[in-house]
């Protein structure tokens, strides 16, 4: 498999859209799904003409990041870059999903450098907005708040990802091809162990007093009732809805009262 330049550029654009703070999908921050490796791998698969392989590789890369959060504006790693570039590299190299995890994880750390560069350079626009605020120029403040940071983020995201996919994929494929069976097997073993870390972190969050009963209930549905994962997910969504409704009735009543008061005042 070879990657055309337009395919590499399109992957770079989707990586930009996945970034927290981008003008489109990433503007909703942690609610964005485009930065998740599972989604990224599927998108890359569609771009490269093999969505099934992309989804499988993306799912494997997703596991180490399954408990990933970006708290307080920190960005310890970048699942988006690992998902987009890592999936492309793995598909070109033709490696197993386990080996793809080993290839992709270092990209998540490199993506942190892009995030730090973005945040550091954005400070310049903040100072420019401060000067505009002193002059009372509201239009300039709004312009500096949106367009310069977006243009900067676009170039910081698209250019590195495009170059990495277009020029790096063949290099990775050559390296994989030059490895004998033993080194490649070692990569697959390491890649098979890394998802355990993400699952363990997720279980640590689940293993709380208020959440462990739901985990046990899901386990029973899967093991004893032999339900498919989709059915369990639907049941979990229904339970979560009613649990939320019953757990916070006072807050909802207060919110409803506030809405009715505002309507009366109006």
Secondary structure, 3 states (H helix, E strand, C coil): CCCCHHHHHHHHHHHHHHCCCCCCHHHHHHHCCCCCHHHHHHHHHHHHCCHHHHHHHHHHHHHHCCCCCCHHHCCCCCHHHHHHHHHHHHHHHCCCHHHHHHHHHHHHHHHHHHHHHHHHHHHHHHHHHHHHHHCCCHHHHHHHHHHHHHHHHHHHHHHHHHHHHHHHHHHHHHHHHHCCHHHHHHHHHHHHHHHHHHHHHHHHHHCCCCCHHHHHHHHHHHHCCCCCHHHHHHHHHHHHHHHHHHHCHHHHHHHHHHHHHHHHHC
